[in-house]
C-alpha cells in the first residue's frame, strides 16, 4: 500500500476517533439532531476503518510470521510457516482491494432506476436503424441482469428504425452500470439502403438519467401544462382512435415530455411525469455542482461524428471504446447484450481516476 493511501487512511481513522470523542461530550449528547448527524457520519466510514485496522493487524502478523523463517526450523515447520505467509499475503491483498473501494466516493444515484434516451444523430435513416440496434442491445443486457425494461415514448423512423426511443430500466444497480453508456455511439457499416456497398458512418446519442423520486423533485400543479392528443405511434387502432397521448410542458424550465406508448391516458401521464422528474433532478444536480455547460450536453454532445465515445465497426467486427482506448473483437456479442467486459473496464478506469483525485 502506497504512502499516500496510508496517509489518507490515517487521516480518516483520526477523524473517526474525533467523532467518537465529539459524541461523548455532554452538550453534544443532549442535542439529538447533532448526535444523529455525527453518528451517521461515523457509520459511513466505520466499515472502512474496520477494514484498515484489520489490514494493519494482518501486515503486523505477516511481518512476525516472516521473521520465523530466520530461525532454525525443521522442514515440516518451515513448510507450515510458508503456507501461513501465503495465506496472510492473500488476505492482505484482499483487504487492500476492499479498502480502495471504500475510499471511493459513493454516487447516491447508483442504486436508482434509470431512464435511457436514445436519439438518432447524423446519418439519416441509417442512424435510426442503429438506434434500434442499441435499444435491442440494452434490452438484452437488462434481461441478462434480471432488470425490467418498459418503453416510455418512441418516434419511429421511415425505414423501421427510431428517431427517438425513451425507456425505463428498473433493477438493482441499473444506474451504476448503464451510466457508462451515455455519450455519442458511432457505427461504421454498409447500410441496407446502399447499393454500391459503400461504408457509411452514422451516430446515435445516448443519455442515461437517474430516476427521481417525488420527494426529491416536487412539481406543483401550476408549474406544468398537460395536453392530450391522439397517439401517432404503433399500438393498434384503439391507441390511435382514442386520445391517450400526453404532452407535459414544464413552464418554469420549458422542458417538454411526450408519452404515447400506453393505451391508458393515466399510464402515459405517470410515465411522462417520471421522465420530467428525472430531467429536473438532472438540472438540479447540475446547478448544485455549479457546472456551466449542461449535463445533458456533456452526455450526448451535438451528435457530431467527432464526439464519439464508442465505435461499432461492422466490416472489422470490432468495438472500440475511445474513453479508455479498449478494442474488442466481439461486435455481435456486444450487440446481443454482452456488455459486462466493456462496462467493467470503464468502471475500473473511473474508480482509479476517482481514487487518484481523492488522494491528490
N, C-alpha and C positions, 0 to 999 in steps of 0.2 A: 504494500500500500504506500503511495507516494506521500511525501511530507505535506503537500498542500491539502490532501484529503484528510490526513491525520490532524492537521491544524484546524480544519473545518469541523471535524468531529469533536475535537477537544472543546471548541467554542460552543458547539451545540450542547455538549454534556454540561458545561459550566452554566449555560442558560437554563437547562433542565433543573439543575440543583438550585439555582437562584429562584426559579419559580416555586420550588418546594418551600424555600425559606420565606418567600413573599406570602404564600398562602398560610403559613404558620403565624404570621403577625396578627394579633388580636383585632386591630382595626380593619384588616382585610377580611378576616374570617367572619366579621359581623356584616360585611357587605355582600349580600347574596349574588347580585349581578356581577360584581368584580371577581368573587371567588369562582363563579361559574365560568367566566371568561378565561381566567388563569388555568383552571382545571382542563378546559377544552384545549387550550394551547399546549399544555403539558401532555395531554393524551395524544395529541397529534405527533409528538416526537418520541413518545415512550418506547414504541417498538424499535425505532432506530437506535435509541440509547441502549436498550437491552441487547440488541444485536452487536453493537460496538463493544459493550462490556464483555460479551461472550467471545468476541473476536480477540480482545486483548488477553483474556484468560487462556484462549487457545494458543495464541502466539507464545505466551509465557510457558505453557505446558510443553509446547513444541521445542522451545529452547532447552528446557530442562531434560526432555527426553533425548535430544540430540547429544547433550553433554554426557549421557551414559555410555555412548559409543567410545568415549575416550578411555573408559576403564577397561580393565582386563575381563572380558566376558567370554564365556564358552560359546560355542557355535549356536546352540539352541536358544540361548538368551539373546544373543546378537540378532538372530532372526526375528525374535519376538519384538525387540526394540525397533527394528527397521519397519516391521509391519505397523507398529504404533505410529511411527513417524509418518508413514504414508497416509494413515487414517487421519491424523491431525492436519497434514498438509491439504488433504481433500476438504476437510471441514473448514479450514481457514479460507480456502478459495471460495467455497460455497457462501460463507458468511460475508466475504468481501463483495461478491456479486449482489447479495441481498442488501448490503449497506449502500452500494452505489445506487441501487434502485430507490432506496429510502431517502437518498439525498436529493432526488429529482423533485421539482415542484409538481404537485398534483393538479391536473387540469380538472376542475369541478364538472366540466361538461362531458368527461369521458364516459360517465355512466348513463348519459342521456340517450334517448332515441333520436333519430335524425330525420331530416327532410333533405332529400337529394334533388337537385335541379339540373337536368341535362338539357343543353340547348345546342342546336346546330350552329356552327360558326361559318368560316369560309369554306366554300366548296359546293354550295348549292344542294342539289338532290343527294349527292354522294355523302355530304356531311349529315344529312337527315338519316340516311341509311346506316351510317356509322353510329349515330346517336342511338338507334335501335339496338345495334350490336352491344353498345355499352350498357344499356338498360338490361338487356338479357344477361350480360356478364355479372352485373351487380345483383341481379335477381338470383342467379345460380350461386353466387358467393354467399348471399344471405341464407339461401336454403341449406348450404353446407354447414352453416353456423347455427341453424335452428331458429333464425330470425324470421319475423313476419314482414312481408312486403305488401304495401297497399298503394295503388295508384291514386293520386290526388287530382291531377289535371294533365291533359295531353293535348297537343296541337299537331295533327297529322300532316305529313309532307305529301308531295304529289305522287311519289313512287312507292308508297308504303312505309316510308320512314317517319321520323318525328322531327318537327321543327323544335318542339319542346316537350319534355316529359318531366313531371314533378311527382315524386313518390315518397312515401314514408317507410322507414325501416325501424321496426321495433324489436329489441332484443338486448340482452346483456352485453355491454361493451361495444355496441354498434358504432357510436361516435368515435371511440378510442381507436378503431380500425379504419373506418371509412374516411376520417378526416384527412388522411394522407392522399386521398383521391382527388381533392379539389385542385383545379387548375385547367389548363388547356391540354387536351389529348389530341395528338396528331396521327392521322392514318395515311399511309402510302400504299396504294394498290390500284389495280386496273378496275375502274367502275363497271358495273353491269351494262351501263349505257354507252361505254366506249368501244366502238367497233374496230379501231385501229390498234388496240392493245397498249395504248399509252398509259403510263402510270400517272395517277393524279395524287395531289396532296390536299387533304381537307382537314378541318379541325372541328372539335366539339368541346364546349366548355362544361365543366362540372363544378357545381357549388354544393357544399355539404354544410348544413346548418343544424346545430343542436336544437332539439325541440324544446320550446319554453313552456313552463307551467303557467297557469293563470295567476298564481301568486307572484311569479317573477315579473310578468308583464300584464298590467291591468289596462284594459281597453274600455273606456267609458262609452256608453251608447251614443252620446253626442259626437264622439270622435270619428265615427265612420258612417259611410253611406252604403247601403246594400241595394244592388239592382238584381232583379230576377229576369231571366230570359230563356228562350228555347236553346237546348243544347245543340251544338253543331258538330259534336264528335260521334264516335261509334257508340253502340249500346242498344240498337234496335229502335223500332218505330215509336215505342212508348216514350223513350227518353226524348226523342226529337219532337213529339207532339205536345208533351206537357212541359210547362215552364218549370224546370228543375235547376237549371244552371244558375250559379251565384257569382256575382262580381262584387267584391268589397273594396271600397276606396277609403284608405285611412286619411282623413282630412288634414291632420297636422303635418304629416310627412309626405303625402301624395302617393304612398305605396298602394299599388293595385294588385289584388289577388283574384284569380278566377278559378273556380272548381266546377266541373260539369260532368264528371265521370260516373256519378251515382244517379240512380233513379229517384232517390229521395232528395227533396229540396233541403230538408233538415240536415241530412248527412253531408251534403255539399257545403252547407253553411258551416258546420262544425269543422270540416276539413279546411275550408278557406280561413277560418279563424285560427286554426293551428299553424298554417303557413304564415299568416300575418304576425302572430306572436313570435314565431321563430325569426322572422326578418326584423322585428322591432327589438328583440333581445340582442341580435347581432349588432344593430345600430347602437343600442345602449352600451354594449361591451366596447364597441369601437370608441365611443365618446369617453368612456371611463378610462381607457388606456391612452387617451389623448393622441390618437393617430390622425394624421392629416388626410391621408388617402383612404378611401372607403375600403373596408374589409372585403366587401363583395368584389370590388375591382381587383384587389390583391389576390383573390382566389381565382377569378376567371379571366382577368385582363380584358382585352378587347376582342379576343378570338383570333388575333393575327397568328400566322404560322410561326413567327419567330418567338412567340411567348410560350412555347410548348413545355410541359413538364414530362410528358411521355410520348414516345413514338411507337406506333404499331406498323411494322414494315412487313407486308404480306409477301412480296417476292422473295425475301430472305428468311421469312418465318421467324422473325425476331421481334422482341420488345425491348426498348431502351428507356430507362428512367433517367432523365437528364439531371435531376437534382442530386443524385449520388453516383452517376456515371455507371450504372449497372445495366448490363445487357444479358438477356436470357433468350434462348432459342426454344421457346415453348409457346409460340403465339396462340395456337389453337387451344391449348390447355388453359391459358390465361383468359381467353375469350369465353371459355366454358366455366369460368369462375374460380380457377386455381390461382388465387391472388396472394396466398399467405406468404410465399417466399419474397415477393416484392414488398408487401406491407411490413413484414418482419425486418427487412433490410432498411426500409425508410424509418421505422420506429427506432431501431438501434442507432442509426445515424442521428436522429433527432434527440435521443436520450444522451448520446455522447456530447452533442453540442450544448445541450442544456446543462449537463454536468460541468463542462468546461467553463461555461459562463458563470455558473453558480460558485465555482471555486476560484474564479479570477479575482 
